[in-house]
Amino acid sequence: MPAPKSLLGRAFALLAVFTADRPSATLSELSRYSGLPLSTTHRLTRELVAWGALARDEAGRFTIGLRLWELGALSPGALGLRERALPYLEDLFEVTRHNVQLAIRDGLEAVYVERISARDAVNVVTRMGSRMPLHATGVGLVLLAHAPKDVQDRALAQPLKRYTAHTITTPNALRTALATVRRDGYATSDRQIETFTHSVAAPVRGPGGEVVAAVSVVVPTDTRTDTVLPAVRACGRTISRALGWRTP
């Protein structure tokens, strides 16, 4: 794709270079991956560092700056939700002693806005601010099952990425999974991302009853689902009530 012409577009092109797999980059890497001339990259990174959008370490590599994290935390989709949900997420963690996660939907991805984990809990690939596909995660299945029909149609029409042999990869299998989530009121994602974990997720509802987020616990595969499911569902209902939802 051609390099953007506007100043703002060029700045966004530089910021888009950073991913979970590429959390830092040199000046030349920023220039190469963004498609911008090295002189332009040098000038823009200097301004972005001065503003706090980028930071530069002692080795000369650039990373995302704290100023962007501060702005991201002000997003209406995450700010009030995280503040209200955190005490109940901590309760869920104390009860289960496993990884606890809270996510919202952005397009066809689940964005993780909070995570609590113990030092000895099973390792997970997600972190605060990371994104995962809706079809392969517990929180994603909850969010997609209650998403508008046009969002579901888009998810069913696109290729479904395979992570393990257990990942949902066909439209029919995804339709069945979403129907099961709506019927049961929770989702399980069994070894879809990694073969040694599965997750149990429940919806979080807003004042009008709409599903605005999902909460989950990620456990080792040898953990029985029924040992954590009641706590996960109770946590989802409690956060929902804190957001103004009232049980019909």
C-alpha positions as CSV (number, residue, x, y, z in Angstrom):
1,M,0.0,0.0,0.0
2,P,1.2,3.5,-0.7
3,A,2.5,5.5,2.2
4,P,-0.1,8.0,3.6
5,K,0.3,11.6,2.6
6,S,-1.2,13.4,5.6
7,L,0.8,14.0,8.7
8,L,-1.7,12.2,10.9
9,G,-1.8,9.3,8.5
10,R,2.0,9.0,8.6
11,A,2.0,9.1,12.4
12,F,-0.6,6.3,12.5
13,A,1.4,4.3,10.0
14,L,4.4,4.4,12.4
15,L,2.3,3.4,15.4
16,A,0.7,0.5,13.4
17,V,4.2,-1.0,13.0
18,F,4.0,-2.1,16.7
19,T,2.3,-5.4,17.4
20,A,2.3,-8.0,20.1
21,D,5.0,-9.8,18.0
22,R,6.9,-6.6,17.4
23,P,6.7,-4.6,20.6
24,S,9.8,-2.6,19.7
25,A,11.5,-1.4,16.5
26,T,14.6,0.5,15.4
27,L,14.3,3.7,13.3
28,S,15.2,1.8,10.1
29,E,12.6,-0.9,10.9
30,L,9.9,1.8,11.5
31,S,10.8,3.3,8.1
32,R,10.7,-0.1,6.3
33,Y,7.5,-1.5,7.8
34,S,5.6,1.8,7.6
35,G,6.7,2.6,4.0
36,L,7.9,6.1,5.0
37,P,11.2,7.7,4.0
38,L,13.9,7.5,6.7
39,S,14.0,11.3,7.0
40,T,10.3,11.5,7.6
41,T,10.4,8.6,10.1
42,H,13.2,10.4,12.0
43,R,11.3,13.6,12.2
44,L,8.0,12.0,13.2
45,T,9.5,9.7,15.8
46,R,11.2,12.7,17.4
47,E,7.9,14.5,17.7
48,L,6.0,11.3,19.0
49,V,8.7,10.7,21.6
50,A,8.4,14.4,22.8
51,W,4.6,14.0,23.1
52,G,4.9,10.6,24.9
53,A,3.3,8.5,22.2
54,L,6.6,6.7,21.7
55,A,9.5,5.9,24.1
56,R,13.1,5.2,23.2
57,D,15.3,2.8,25.2
58,E,19.0,2.9,25.8
59,A,19.6,0.7,22.8
60,G,17.9,3.1,20.5
61,R,14.8,1.0,20.0
62,F,11.3,2.6,20.0
63,T,8.3,1.3,22.0
64,I,4.8,2.5,22.5
65,G,4.8,5.3,25.1
66,L,2.7,5.6,28.3
67,R,0.8,8.5,26.9
68,L,-1.1,6.3,24.5
69,W,-1.9,3.8,27.2
70,E,-3.3,6.6,29.3
71,L,-5.5,7.7,26.4
72,G,-6.6,4.1,25.7
73,A,-7.7,3.7,29.3
74,L,-10.1,6.6,28.8
75,S,-12.0,4.7,26.1
76,P,-15.7,4.7,26.9
77,G,-15.8,1.0,26.1
78,A,-13.3,0.2,28.8
79,L,-13.1,2.9,31.4
80,G,-16.3,2.6,33.4
81,L,-16.5,-1.1,32.8
82,R,-13.1,-1.8,34.2
83,E,-13.6,0.4,37.3
84,R,-16.9,-1.3,38.1
85,A,-15.8,-4.8,37.2
86,L,-12.4,-5.0,39.0
87,P,-13.7,-5.7,42.5
88,Y,-15.7,-8.7,41.2
89,L,-12.9,-9.9,39.0
90,E,-10.7,-9.9,42.1
91,D,-13.4,-11.9,43.9
92,L,-13.5,-14.4,41.1
93,F,-9.8,-14.7,41.1
94,E,-9.7,-15.4,44.9
95,V,-12.3,-18.1,44.4
96,T,-10.7,-19.9,41.5
97,R,-7.0,-18.9,41.7
98,H,-6.9,-19.1,37.9
99,N,-6.5,-16.6,35.1
100,V,-9.4,-14.2,35.1
101,Q,-10.1,-12.0,32.0
102,L,-12.5,-9.3,30.9
103,A,-13.0,-8.5,27.3
104,I,-15.1,-6.3,25.0
105,R,-15.8,-6.7,21.2
106,D,-14.2,-4.5,18.6
107,G,-15.3,-5.5,15.2
108,L,-14.5,-9.2,14.8
109,E,-12.0,-9.3,17.7
110,A,-12.2,-9.6,21.4
111,V,-10.1,-6.9,23.2
112,Y,-8.9,-7.8,26.7
113,V,-9.4,-4.8,29.0
114,E,-8.4,-6.5,32.2
115,R,-6.6,-9.7,33.3
116,I,-5.7,-11.1,36.7
117,S,-3.4,-14.1,37.1
118,A,-1.5,-15.9,39.7
119,R,2.2,-16.7,39.5
120,D,1.5,-20.4,39.4
121,A,-1.6,-20.2,37.1
122,V,-1.4,-21.8,33.7
123,N,0.3,-19.6,31.1
124,V,-2.0,-17.7,28.7
125,V,-1.1,-15.7,25.5
126,T,-3.4,-12.8,26.2
127,R,-2.6,-9.6,28.1
128,M,-4.3,-6.3,28.7
129,G,-4.9,-4.5,25.4
130,S,-4.3,-7.6,23.3
131,R,-6.8,-8.9,20.7
132,M,-8.0,-12.3,19.8
133,P,-10.4,-13.6,17.2
134,L,-14.0,-14.1,18.4
135,H,-14.4,-17.7,17.1
136,A,-11.5,-19.2,19.1
137,T,-11.9,-17.9,22.6
138,G,-14.5,-18.2,25.3
139,V,-15.1,-14.5,25.7
140,G,-15.2,-14.2,21.9
141,L,-17.9,-16.8,21.5
142,V,-20.0,-15.0,24.2
143,L,-19.6,-11.7,22.5
144,L,-20.2,-13.0,19.0
145,A,-23.3,-15.1,20.1
146,H,-24.9,-11.8,21.3
147,A,-23.6,-9.5,18.5
148,P,-25.9,-8.0,15.9
149,K,-26.7,-10.3,13.0
150,D,-24.6,-8.4,10.5
151,V,-21.5,-8.9,12.7
152,Q,-22.3,-12.7,13.0
153,D,-22.7,-12.9,9.2
154,R,-19.3,-11.2,8.7
155,A,-17.7,-13.6,11.1
156,L,-19.2,-16.6,9.4
157,A,-18.2,-15.4,6.0
158,Q,-14.5,-14.9,6.7
159,P,-11.8,-17.6,7.0
160,L,-11.6,-18.9,10.5
161,K,-8.0,-19.1,11.6
162,R,-6.9,-22.5,13.0
163,Y,-4.6,-22.4,16.1
164,T,-4.9,-26.1,17.2
165,A,-6.6,-29.2,16.0
166,H,-9.5,-28.2,18.2
167,T,-10.1,-24.7,16.8
168,I,-13.5,-24.0,15.2
169,T,-12.8,-23.5,11.5
170,T,-16.1,-24.1,9.7
171,P,-19.2,-21.9,9.5
172,N,-21.5,-24.7,10.5
173,A,-19.4,-25.5,13.6
174,L,-19.4,-21.9,14.6
175,R,-23.2,-21.5,14.1
176,T,-23.7,-24.5,16.4
177,A,-21.3,-23.2,19.0
178,L,-23.1,-19.8,19.0
179,A,-26.5,-21.4,19.3
180,T,-25.2,-23.4,22.3
181,V,-23.9,-20.2,24.0
182,R,-27.3,-18.5,23.6
183,R,-29.1,-21.6,24.9
184,D,-26.8,-22.3,27.9
185,G,-25.9,-18.7,28.8
186,Y,-22.2,-19.4,28.9
187,A,-19.4,-20.5,26.6
188,T,-16.5,-23.0,26.8
189,S,-13.5,-22.8,24.5
190,D,-11.7,-26.2,24.7
191,R,-8.1,-26.1,23.6
192,Q,-8.8,-23.8,20.7
193,I,-5.8,-21.5,21.2
194,E,-3.5,-23.7,23.1
195,T,-3.8,-27.5,23.7
196,F,-3.2,-27.3,27.5
197,T,-5.9,-24.7,28.4
198,H,-9.6,-24.2,28.1
199,S,-11.7,-21.3,29.1
200,V,-15.2,-20.8,30.6
201,A,-16.9,-17.5,29.8
202,A,-20.1,-15.7,30.7
203,P,-21.8,-12.5,29.5
204,V,-21.8,-9.1,31.1
205,R,-24.9,-7.1,30.4
206,G,-25.5,-3.3,30.3
207,P,-28.5,-1.5,31.7
208,G,-30.7,-2.5,28.8
209,G,-29.8,-6.1,28.9
210,E,-27.4,-6.0,25.9
211,V,-24.2,-7.9,26.2
212,V,-21.4,-5.4,26.5
213,A,-18.5,-7.6,27.7
214,A,-17.6,-11.1,28.7
215,V,-15.7,-12.5,31.7
216,S,-13.8,-15.7,31.7
217,V,-11.5,-18.0,33.6
218,V,-8.7,-19.9,31.8
219,V,-7.8,-23.2,33.4
220,P,-5.6,-26.2,32.6
221,T,-7.3,-28.9,30.5
222,D,-7.6,-31.3,33.4
223,T,-9.7,-28.9,35.3
224,R,-13.4,-29.8,35.5
225,T,-15.6,-27.0,34.0
226,D,-18.2,-27.4,36.7
227,T,-15.8,-26.4,39.4
228,V,-15.4,-22.8,38.0
229,L,-18.6,-22.3,35.9
230,P,-20.9,-21.2,38.8
231,A,-18.3,-18.6,39.9
232,V,-17.8,-17.3,36.4
233,R,-21.6,-16.9,35.8
234,A,-22.1,-15.3,39.2
235,C,-19.3,-12.8,38.4
236,G,-20.9,-11.9,35.1
237,R,-24.3,-11.3,36.7
238,T,-22.7,-9.2,39.5
239,I,-20.8,-7.0,37.1
240,S,-24.0,-6.6,35.1
241,R,-25.9,-5.4,38.1
242,A,-23.1,-3.0,38.9
243,L,-23.5,-1.6,35.4
244,G,-27.3,-1.1,36.0
245,W,-28.8,-4.3,34.7
246,R,-31.7,-5.7,36.6
247,T,-32.7,-9.4,36.3
248,P,-36.1,-9.6,34.5
